[in-house]
Amino acid sequence: MHTMMDYPLTLVPVLERAGKYFSNVEIISRRPDRSIHRYTYLDFYHRALRLAECLTSAGLRRGDRIATLMWNHSTHLETYFGVPAAGGVMHPLNLRLHPNEIAYIANHAQDRFLIVDEVLLPTFEKFRPQTSFERIFVVRQCPNSASREYEDYEDWLGQAKGDFQYPKISEQDGASMCFTSGTTGNPKGVLYSHRSMILHSFAETMADTTALSRHDVLLLVSSMFHVNGWGLPYTAAMVGAKMVFPGQYLDPESVLNLIEQERVTITCGVPTIWMSVLAELEKQKGRWKLPGHVRILCGGTAPPEALIRALDPYGLHILQAWGMTETSPTATMSQVPAAKLSGTDEQYAVRAKQGWPMPFVEARVMTPSGEARRDGQTMGELEVRGPWVASCYYNAPETKDRWSADGWFRTGDVATMQEDGCVKIVDRSKDLIKSGGEWISSVDLENALMSHPAIREAAVIAIPHAKWQERPLAIVALKNGSQTTAEELCSFLGSKFAKWQLPDDVIFVSDLPHTSTGKLLKTELRSQYANWQWDQTETPQQ
């Protein structure tokens, strides 16, 4: 028994708060013609309510999925709140996936309507015949647009009378939906509740996490179709932070221009984005006058320690986060505690780890024997549970083995955990290399390779070996104008790794393949080099 009010944790109070208390705060978007669109939270509030009203008038039923196919901009933000405010589920489609995959996702989710950027109509047309959207609304940001085949989003919003009344919404109702990237099997859906989104947003405001507040200027580089823009649009709206959206332009020059012009204090994105930003800063030294301290929430894959070190002098400070579609996404954060600040090397070593579980997220490292270990050495599968961790996939009962018998989500990541709870991802379980009965971490080798001054990016994969079962093969891309050799790289690695852990060969390529969200696409590399033949006359000394 208690005396507290039963107040549902939904996105509705967040939307109302944004309109009432942050009415003059700017929301900025770069349009397809590179012009800048500015409006305020009050404008956003009214437009989100108009969207909710129009959806209701169109016959939206509670729980209906409304798909979006859009870049990062203010209209996309309106769907983040307008759709769930009407009782629907906002479902961003990953525009970088293969058309067949996008069609599969839209059909599996049973998306009813689609809201699509005009500039993305050619992408939509590739999978349109495989889908059955009832209505399609086009967001036209280009002047003198000629295409009128579909319904115009602005004309549709213009039909709103301004008398929208919120339906009764439970905090357990679905608010948004995202699908995994589908690197193994079909993509799998995760349906997020209002409650999970609110709790995740609260956690992102804490000083020990991202510390996002109304004093910040957020540049949302991470795609809004990738795990709800990492939850940051919800959090920014809750605290009233100024938001900056880059549209479709994620090249380093465009990103740096926005950071400088809008005085950005916090941004986000996968490591490949910041590798290209670093290269541009080194190429054009002194061009940009950046704010003194910009926090970069970096995830997707682990940022190399060398990248963290190299960006610090420019005032760009990487804060590593780990998570998955199934964890909304943020589950751990590597905020360095005061006790770790004594030595520079120790500080960077900690920042290069995935960090400590967020409040209310529990994590454990489970060995194959079913024992949870926290000694900083023993490797096992990372398992998590918490209020914003999925308990199942959407309409996919065949995947129930991804959860343990006692309800923890099996991430598929192999990790170690220190006694104080700090997590270090060693590898994906499918990417570990087993050589002569011993495990080799491809992630550790990749991070070490990328600390070499000539290396822009590196991947390490397992190749079958007649004697040792598997051996590591390194595939590297060099920085422009740089040169090195396989022998030099192995010598460079020799100071950090035992001889038997070193790659048996190094392949030099111009670029490495990536998934739609910027992760190294090792499945493609394994397929490409599946028939690689080792020189059997030279074998490592185990």
Order of alpha helices (4+ residues) and beta strands (2+ residues): alpha-beta-beta-alpha-beta-alpha-beta-alpha-beta-alpha-beta-beta-alpha-beta-beta-alpha-beta-alpha-alpha-beta-alpha-beta-alpha-beta-alpha-beta-beta-alpha-beta-beta-beta-beta-beta-beta-beta-alpha-beta-beta-alpha-beta-alpha
